[in-house]
């Protein structure tokens, strides 16, 4: 067996080790994506609110 | 004692700015340490004389379990500060920590199960350590469910903070469970006078532990910024900061 093959076989524990690392990678990626998505959505909503407020302000002053 | 720095830090605009500046200082070392630690753990560290290569799950299992406890401790402390001193930012920190802690608790349980199957011969055992960690996951899920059950943010903050503070009793139970009860789970390996593993195995583990802690810091910076933006809906300072 080649060195890479031996490494991938993990001494016969590949079916436990690699799924564990795949889960870890998925959780890290999910956390990073989730955090950025939350910030992006919060920013978009904040910008929308600010734009709406700026739009409403002249109307109120004229009425 | 001068508490000006604390009040300044607790101001949402100031914290929003600080969190943005701190982010790369957490994220870059976290990525480097995690990559180096995982490489060291998977490639450089020798196989264990008893567990063979299955023990390599420790490099992701132990940091996940550590983060599950750290996140809950931070969440409960922030919730307590928010309850007692009514600091809105403290509630934002607690709310931002919950999803991170929940995901790493679930990961600790799943990777522990993948390690337990070849070592103990079972995917799950109603063992004190495993059961108390599962209760921790339910506490996180309960905290998040309770928050989302209220339309009023102030009531959501107070109710969920109470749950977080009461649930903190589970943290020492998880830590000491392996000593208080007969447990399949091994005792402390790293943080004792003479660590039970050799330096070639220990160093990558320490890198993964530190990298995970810094990753939590980076994720917290981003999530707290999002929480602050959602909470400070009417604040005029947002105009200058949202870019």
Interface residues (C-beta under 8 A of the other chain):
Chain A: X7 X10 X11 X12 X13 X16 X17 X19 X20 X21 X23 X24 X27 X28 X30 X31 X32 X34 X35 X36 X38 X39 X41 X42 X43 X45 X46 X47 X49 X50
Chain B: X34 X38 X42 X43 X47 X52 X53 X54 X56 X57 X60 X61 X64 X99 X100 X103 X104 X106 X107 X110 X111 X114 X115 X117 X118 X215 X219 X222 X223 X225 X226 X227 X229 X230 X233 X238 X239 X242
